[in-house]
Amino acid sequence: MRCAVYTRVSTDEQARSDYSSLDRQRELCVSYVDLHREDGWKVTEVYEDGGYSGKDMHRPALQRLVRDLTEGKVDAVVTYKIDRVSRSLKDFYDFWELLQNHKVTFASATQHFDTSTSAGMLMLNILLSFAQYERELTRERTLSKMAGRAERGLWNGGMVPIGFDYCAEAKMLTANEREAEVVRFAFERFIETKSPSRVANEANSRGYRTKKRQVVARGGEPKAIGGNRFDEDTVKAIIRNPLYKGLIRYDGKLFPGTHAAIVDPETWDRANRYVGEAREDDGTRNRDDHVHLLKGIAKCGVCGTTMTPYPAGKKGKDGKPYLYYACTTVTQDGSASPCPVRALPAREFESLIKSVLIDLGADHAMLESCVQTANRDALVPLKDLEEQQQRHRDEVARLTTGIRRIIEMIKSEDEIGPDLRAELRKLSGEKEQLETLIEQLQLDIDRRRRRVIDVDLIRRNLVEFERLVNLMPSADQKELMQLLLSRVEVRPFDPERDQLPEGRSGAFTTQVRSKWYEVTVTLQQLPSLGLGERFSGRSSDYGGKWLPDVDSNHEHRG
């Protein structure tokens, strides 16, 4: 009988000791197998999980054992005690059922019982119940101890947060002055900017990085983690941590800590009043009521990411803050981002896209050409689908004829043979499947026919857009833009060097403030839109007027 020995300990310290509990468990299990050598028992492999809790079954060696026994490589599982497999009654029952399904024997080297009898099963349940009780009791004691430590102002462990070191001799947190400087900077700048993403960018530009730590991997080898760039979530975590004002948080309650505070309580409280005001969608606080019409639609054509609404924090002469659509890589990595698009002035770019849609509604010839192309592309597969549907109908007619013949034979016979019944079931099943396919094809055909675009309907929608867009509330304008546009992609463009790629549907060149861009507009109902010739040269600085196109020498004549 091929025996698999399974051992487990809960802590890395036990697993790494010179003569660990794993060694003792393995020796006892091997001795137990040797006692049954006359019955043909022999150890084929030892499965060890060092440093894994028995609270669940998510352990690499145990999962490997499960795979091997399901593949028929194991005849018996031998362990030191049954709680080495699991301390959960439910989990062990699941494991026990798996063993029974694959006819695998289970044996405990130190707990002698025969699970083939009712008395043995009773003993198994009692042992498992005590194992689970011990785990719950240990948990309660641990929680009680942690509550007592918090009440005395002691830190309960975990990853040491940036700004602190842990003194093992004093068993308390001590300030790390170099890191504490980063923490104070985060609080001060967050109070000033109300923007966690901006604080992260400024911290990164100063060369600040997250805390470096040395941890021990599962295999026992040391591993360095941390030292990464800051992001908005890291900044929020710092602002919300009461350790920095000298308090210990446990179970939703705060207790005075024995460690020294890094920021004063007034600063901490003031910063945390602003955390809730920071925008959840992009980590910034928009101090203007501007509704970004192209949110979720504007895309960076270089990085492939969304252009995120982003306030610069400065205001113009009219008192309104400068607002941008920034590439997501820029909001995350700041000056370290290689993105050439970086950011677009929000108001100017939105006005540009509005004027493009308004002028498009007046160009009936362009719309008609695009609609014809789109309709032709949509209708091409219809012929193939209709031919496929007709073939299925012809086959259904043939099967129907065969079924009727069998029914007539049944009527004329007193007894029906099994072969005839089987043939009737086979033909009926094939007919039912084909009828289902015909219905599915019809749905696909109807859907494609509904996609046929009406050029007058699109033109009327765009004309209505021109009449209503500037009269609508901002929220309604945004909804209208979302209904008309599926994507607005932006790439950098140099009129001295670059040419608009031929065949790129919906693309045109434009100047927004001082920079040139290649913009690709895709309408929801008109993906084959071509804007290059009509819209190239448009600039937001000219209030919707046209600029002369760039000549063959790429010299701007505006």
C-alpha positions in Angstrom: 0.0 0.0 0.0 1.5 3.3 -1.1 1.5 5.6 1.9 1.7 9.4 1.8 3.0 11.0 5.1 1.6 14.5 5.7 3.2 16.9 8.3 2.5 20.5 9.2 3.6 23.2 11.7 2.0 26.6 12.1 5.0 28.9 12.5 8.1 29.6 10.4 10.3 29.4 13.5 9.3 25.8 14.2 9.9 24.9 10.5 13.4 26.4 10.5 14.7 25.0 13.8 17.5 22.4 13.7 15.2 19.6 14.9 11.7 20.9 14.1 8.3 19.5 14.9 8.2 18.5 11.2 11.1 16.1 11.8 9.4 14.6 14.8 6.1 14.2 13.0 7.8 12.5 10.0 9.7 10.1 12.2 6.6 9.0 14.1 4.6 8.5 10.9 7.4 6.5 9.2 7.6 4.3 12.3 3.8 3.8 12.2 4.0 2.7 8.5 6.9 0.3 9.4 4.6 -1.4 12.0 2.3 -2.3 9.1 5.1 -3.5 6.7 3.7 -7.0 6.8 0.5 -5.6 5.4 2.4 -4.2 2.4 2.6 -0.6 3.7 5.5 1.6 2.5 6.2 5.3 2.5 6.2 6.7 -1.1 6.4 10.4 -0.4 6.4 12.9 2.5 4.3 16.1 2.1 5.4 19.0 4.4 3.8 22.4 5.1 6.1 24.4 7.3 4.7 27.7 8.6 1.0 27.2 7.6 -2.0 27.4 9.9 -4.6 24.7 10.0 -7.5 27.1 9.8 -8.1 26.2 6.1 -6.9 23.9 3.4 -5.0 26.4 1.3 -1.5 24.9 1.8 0.8 24.0 -1.1 1.9 20.5 0.1 -1.7 19.6 1.1 -3.0 20.7 -2.3 -0.3 18.6 -4.0 -1.3 15.6 -1.9 -4.9 16.1 -2.9 -3.9 16.1 -6.6 -1.9 13.0 -6.2 -4.6 11.0 -4.4 -7.2 12.0 -7.0 -4.8 10.8 -9.7 -4.6 7.4 -8.0 -1.0 7.7 -6.7 -1.8 7.3 -3.0 -3.4 4.4 -1.2 -3.2 5.7 2.4 -2.6 9.1 4.1 -0.7 8.9 7.4 -0.4 12.0 9.7 0.8 12.6 13.3 -2.6 13.9 14.4 -5.7 14.6 12.5 -5.5 18.3 13.3 -2.3 18.4 11.2 -4.7 18.1 8.2 -7.2 20.7 9.5 -8.6 22.2 12.7 -11.9 22.8 11.0 -14.5 20.1 11.4 -16.1 21.0 8.1 -12.8 21.1 6.2 -11.8 17.7 7.5 -15.2 16.2 6.6 -14.7 17.5 3.0 -11.2 15.9 3.0 -12.6 12.7 4.5 -15.2 12.4 1.8 -12.5 12.9 -0.8 -10.5 10.0 0.7 -13.6 7.8 0.7 -14.5 8.6 -2.9 -11.0 7.5 -4.0 -10.8 4.6 -1.6 -7.9 6.0 0.3 -7.2 5.0 3.9 -6.6 7.6 6.6 -4.5 6.9 9.7 -3.2 8.9 12.6 0.1 7.8 14.1 -0.8 8.8 17.7 -4.6 8.6 17.7 -5.6 5.0 17.3 -9.1 4.6 15.9 -10.8 2.6 13.1 -13.1 4.8 11.0 -14.8 1.8 9.5 -16.9 1.4 12.7 -19.5 3.7 14.3 -17.4 4.0 17.5 -14.4 5.0 15.4 -16.3 7.7 13.6 -17.6 9.0 17.0 -14.0 9.2 18.2 -13.1 11.1 15.0 -15.8 13.6 15.6 -14.8 14.1 19.2 -11.2 14.7 18.3 -12.0 17.1 15.5 -14.4 19.0 17.8 -11.7 19.4 20.5 -9.2 20.5 17.8 -11.6 23.2 16.6 -12.4 24.2 20.2 -8.7 24.6 20.9 -8.3 26.9 17.8 -11.3 29.1 18.8 -10.0 29.3 22.4 -6.6 30.3 21.1 -8.2 33.0 19.0 -10.2 34.4 21.9 -7.1 34.5 24.1 -5.1 36.2 21.3 -7.8 38.9 20.8 -8.1 39.5 24.5 -4.3 39.9 24.7 -4.3 42.3 21.8 -7.1 44.4 23.4 -5.1 44.6 26.6 -2.0 45.7 24.8 -3.9 48.4 23.0 -5.4 49.7 26.2 -1.9 50.0 27.6 -0.9 52.0 24.5 1.2 49.2 22.9 1.3 48.5 19.2 -0.1 45.1 18.2 2.3 44.4 15.4 2.0 44.0 11.6 4.0 45.9 9.0 5.8 48.8 10.6 4.4 52.0 9.0 6.6 54.6 7.3 7.9 57.1 9.9 8.5 54.4 12.6 10.9 51.6 13.5 10.2 48.9 16.0 12.5 48.6 19.0 12.5 45.0 20.1 14.1 45.7 23.4 11.6 48.3 24.4 8.8 46.5 22.6 7.4 49.8 21.2 7.5 52.0 18.1 10.2 54.7 17.8 10.3 57.5 15.3 12.5 57.2 12.2 13.4 60.9 11.6 14.3 60.5 8.0 10.9 58.8 7.2 9.0 61.1 9.6 10.0 64.0 7.3 8.1 62.3 4.5 5.0 61.8 6.7 5.0 65.5 7.8 5.4 66.6 4.2 2.4 64.4 3.2 0.2 66.0 5.9 1.2 69.6 5.2 0.8 69.3 1.4 -2.5 67.4 1.7 -3.9 70.2 3.9 -2.8 72.7 1.3 -3.8 70.9 -1.9 -6.7 68.6 -0.7 -5.4 66.2 -3.5 -3.7 62.9 -2.6 -2.6 62.3 -6.1 -0.9 65.6 -6.3 0.8 65.0 -2.9 2.0 61.6 -4.3 3.4 63.2 -7.4 5.2 65.9 -5.4 6.6 63.3 -3.0 7.9 61.2 -6.0 9.5 64.3 -7.6 11.4 64.9 -4.4 12.7 61.4 -4.4 10.6 60.1 -1.5 9.8 56.4 -1.6 7.7 54.1 0.5 9.3 52.3 3.5 11.8 49.5 2.7 11.4 46.3 4.7 13.1 42.9 5.0 10.7 40.0 5.2 11.2 36.3 5.3 9.7 34.3 2.4 8.0 31.0 2.8 11.2 29.2 1.9 13.0 31.0 4.8 15.1 33.3 2.6 15.1 37.0 3.3 13.3 39.2 0.8 13.4 43.1 0.3 10.0 44.8 -0.3 8.9 48.4 -0.5 10.9 51.4 -1.7 8.3 52.1 -4.4 6.8 55.3 -5.7 3.9 56.9 -3.8 0.4 56.7 -5.2 -2.9 58.3 -3.9 -3.9 55.3 -1.9 -0.6 55.3 0.0 -1.0 59.0 0.8 -4.6 58.4 2.0 -3.4 55.5 4.2 -0.8 57.8 5.8 -3.4 60.5 6.4 -5.9 58.2 8.0 -3.5 56.3 10.3 -3.9 57.6 14.0 -0.5 56.2 14.9 0.9 59.5 13.6 -0.9 61.6 16.2 0.2 59.2 19.0 -2.9 56.9 19.2 -3.4 53.2 18.9 -6.4 51.9 17.0 -7.9 48.6 17.9 -11.4 47.2 17.2 -12.6 50.6 16.1 -11.5 52.3 19.3 -8.6 54.7 19.9 -6.2 54.5 22.9 -3.3 56.8 23.9 -0.1 55.2 22.7 3.3 55.0 24.4 5.1 56.0 21.2 5.8 59.7 20.3 3.5 61.4 17.8 5.0 62.5 14.4 2.3 65.2 13.7 0.2 67.1 16.3 -3.4 66.1 16.8 -4.7 69.4 15.3 -2.8 68.7 12.0 -4.0 65.1 11.9 -7.7 66.1 12.5 -7.5 68.9 10.0 -6.1 66.6 7.3 -8.7 63.9 7.9 -11.5 66.4 7.5 -10.3 66.8 3.9 -9.9 63.1 3.1 -13.6 62.6 2.8 -13.8 65.5 0.4 -11.2 64.1 -2.0 -12.8 62.7 -5.1 -13.1 59.0 -5.1 -12.9 58.5 -8.8 -9.5 60.0 -9.5 -8.1 60.9 -6.1 -8.3 64.6 -6.6 -10.6 67.3 -5.2 -12.2 69.4 -7.9 -12.7 72.9 -6.5 -14.9 73.8 -9.4 -18.4 72.8 -10.5 -17.2 72.0 -14.0 -18.6 68.7 -15.4 -16.0 66.9 -17.6 -18.0 66.1 -20.7 -15.5 63.6 -22.1 -14.8 61.7 -18.9 -14.4 58.0 -19.7 -14.3 58.8 -23.5 -11.0 60.6 -23.9 -8.2 58.2 -24.3 -4.4 58.5 -24.6 -3.5 56.9 -27.9 0.1 56.3 -26.9 -0.4 54.6 -23.5 -3.9 53.2 -24.2 -5.2 54.5 -20.9 -8.1 56.9 -20.0 -7.5 60.6 -19.8 -8.4 61.4 -16.2 -10.0 64.8 -15.1 -7.3 66.6 -13.2 -7.3 70.1 -11.6 -3.9 71.9 -11.7 -4.6 73.8 -8.4 -4.0 77.2 -10.0 -6.7 79.6 -11.2 -7.0 81.9 -14.3 -7.8 85.6 -14.4 -11.5 84.7 -14.3 -11.0 82.9 -11.0 -11.7 79.5 -12.5 -9.2 76.7 -11.8 -7.2 75.3 -14.7 -8.7 71.9 -15.5 -7.1 69.1 -17.6 -7.6 65.7 -19.0 -4.4 63.9 -17.9 -3.1 60.5 -19.0 -3.5 58.1 -16.1 0.2 57.2 -16.2 1.0 60.9 -15.6 -1.4 61.2 -12.6 0.2 58.0 -11.1 3.9 58.6 -11.9 4.1 62.3 -12.4 7.3 63.5 -14.1 8.6 59.9 -14.3 5.9 59.0 -16.8 7.2 58.7 -20.4 3.8 59.7 -21.9 4.2 62.4 -24.6 0.5 63.4 -24.5 0.5 64.1 -20.7 -2.4 66.6 -20.3 -5.0 68.5 -22.3 -6.8 71.7 -21.3 -10.3 70.4 -20.4 -12.4 73.4 -21.4 -10.7 74.1 -24.7 -10.6 70.5 -25.7 -14.3 70.0 -24.9 -15.2 73.1 -27.0 -13.2 71.8 -29.9 -15.0 68.4 -29.9 -18.4 70.2 -29.6 -17.6 72.3 -32.7 -16.4 69.2 -34.6 -19.8 67.5 -33.9 -21.7 70.7 -34.8 -19.9 71.1 -38.2 -20.2 67.4 -38.9 -24.0 67.8 -38.8 -23.8 70.4 -41.6 -21.7 68.2 -43.9 -24.4 66.0 -45.5 -22.1 64.5 -48.1 -19.6 63.3 -45.6 -22.3 61.7 -43.4 -23.9 60.0 -46.4 -20.6 58.5 -47.5 -19.7 57.2 -44.0 -23.2 55.8 -43.6 -23.1 53.9 -46.9 -19.7 52.4 -45.9 -21.0 51.4 -42.5 -24.1 49.9 -43.9 -22.2 48.0 -46.5 -19.9 46.5 -43.8 -22.9 45.6 -41.6 -24.8 43.9 -44.4 -22.1 41.8 -45.9 -22.4 38.9 -43.5 -26.2 38.8 -43.8 -26.1 36.8 -47.0 -23.9 34.1 -45.4 -26.2 33.9 -42.4 -29.3 33.6 -44.5 -27.8 30.9 -46.6 -26.8 29.0 -43.4 -30.3 29.4 -42.1 -31.8 28.0 -45.3 -29.6 25.0 -45.2 -30.8 24.3 -41.6 -34.4 24.6 -42.7 -33.8 22.1 -45.6 -32.3 19.7 -43.1 -35.2 20.2 -40.7 -37.6 19.4 -43.6 -35.7 16.1 -44.3 -35.7 15.1 -40.7 -39.5 15.8 -40.4 -40.1 13.5 -43.4 -38.1 10.7 -41.7 -39.9 11.2 -38.4 -43.3 11.0 -40.1 -42.3 7.7 -41.8 -41.3 6.2 -38.5 -44.6 7.3 -37.0 -46.5 5.7 -39.8 -44.6 2.5 -39.3 -45.4 2.6 -35.5 -49.1 2.9 -36.3 -49.0 -0.2 -38.6 -47.1 -2.4 -36.1 -48.3 -4.0 -32.9 -44.9 -4.0 -31.3 -42.1 -1.4 -31.7 -38.5 -2.6 -31.7 -35.8 -0.8 -29.6 -33.9 0.2 -32.8 -36.9 2.0 -34.2 -37.5 3.9 -30.9 -33.8 4.9 -30.8 -33.9 6.2 -34.4 -37.0 8.2 -33.6 -35.3 9.8 -30.5 -32.2 10.5 -32.6 -34.1 12.3 -35.4 -36.3 14.2 -33.0 -33.2 15.4 -31.1 -31.4 16.5 -34.3 -34.5 18.4 -35.4 -34.8 20.2 -32.1 -31.2 21.3 -32.2 -31.5 22.6 -35.7 -34.7 24.6 -34.9 -32.8 26.2 -32.0 -30.0 27.1 -34.4 -32.5 28.6 -36.8 -33.9 30.8 -34.1 -30.5 32.0 -33.0 -29.5 32.8 -36.6 -32.8 34.8 -37.0 -32.0 36.8 -33.9 -28.5 37.6 -35.3 -30.0 38.6 -38.7 -32.6 40.9 -37.1 -29.9 42.5 -34.9 -27.7 43.1 -37.9 -30.6 44.6 -39.9 -31.4 46.9 -37.0 -27.8 48.2 -37.3 -28.5 49.7 -40.7 -28.0 53.4 -40.2 -30.3 56.2 -41.4 -28.2 59.2 -42.5 -31.1 61.6 -42.1 -31.6 60.4 -38.5 -27.9 61.0 -37.7 -27.9 64.4 -39.3 -31.1 65.5 -37.4 -29.5 64.3 -34.2 -26.4 66.4 -34.9 -28.4 69.4 -35.9 -30.4 69.1 -32.6 -27.0 68.8 -30.9 -26.0 72.2 -32.3 -29.2 73.8 -31.2 -29.4 72.4 -27.7 -25.9 71.6 -26.5 -25.0 75.0 -25.1 -28.5 75.5 -23.6 -28.4 72.2 -21.6 -27.1 71.9 -18.0 -23.6 70.5 -17.9 -24.8 67.1 -16.6 -27.2 66.8 -19.6 -24.4 67.9 -22.0 -22.2 65.1 -20.6 -25.0 62.5 -21.1 -25.5 63.7 -24.7 -21.8 63.4 -25.4 -21.7 59.9 -24.0 -24.6 58.9 -26.2 -23.0 60.3 -29.4 -19.3 59.4 -28.8 -17.8 56.1 -28.0 -14.1 57.2 -28.0 -11.9 60.3 -28.5 -8.3 59.2 -28.8 -5.4 61.7 -28.6 -1.8 61.4 -29.9 1.0 63.9 -30.1 1.5 65.5 -33.6 4.4 67.6 -35.0 3.3 69.6 -38.1 7.0 70.1 -39.0 7.7 66.4 -39.2 4.6 64.2 -38.9 1.9 63.3 -41.4 -1.6 62.0 -40.6 -1.6 58.3 -41.2 -3.6 57.3 -44.2 -6.7 55.2 -43.6 -7.0 56.1 -39.9 -10.8 56.5 -39.7 -12.0 59.6 -37.9 -8.6 61.2 -37.4 -7.7 64.8 -37.8 -4.9 67.2 -36.6 -5.6 70.0 -34.3 -3.9 72.7 -32.2 -4.9 73.1 -28.6 -3.2 76.2 -27.1 0.4 75.8 -28.2 0.5 72.1 -28.9 -0.6 70.0 -31.9 -2.4 66.7 -31.6 -3.8 64.0 -33.7 -7.4 63.3 -32.6 -9.5 60.3 -33.6 -13.2 60.6 -33.0 -15.4 57.6 -33.0 -19.2 58.0 -33.0 -21.4 55.3 -31.3 -23.4 54.7 -34.5 -20.7 55.6 -37.1 -17.4 53.8 -36.4 -16.2 54.4 -40.0 -16.2 58.2 -39.7 -13.5 60.0 -41.7 -12.6 63.5 -40.6 -9.1 64.1 -41.9 -9.6 66.4 -44.8 -12.4 68.5 -43.4 -11.1 69.0 -39.8 -7.3 69.1 -40.1 -6.0 72.4 -38.8 -8.7 73.2 -36.4 -7.5 75.1 -33.3 -9.2 75.8 -30.1 -7.5 79.2 -29.9 -9.5 80.5 -32.8 -13.0 80.2 -31.3 -14.2 77.5 -33.7 -12.8 79.1 -36.9 -10.7 77.2 -39.4 -6.9 77.5 -39.7 -5.4 77.0 -43.1 -4.1 73.5 -43.6 -0.4 72.8 -43.3 1.2 72.9 -46.8 3.5 70.3 -48.4 6.5 71.8 -46.7 4.7 71.5 -43.3 4.9 75.3 -42.7 2.0 76.7 -40.8 0.4 79.6 -42.6 -2.2 80.5 -39.8 
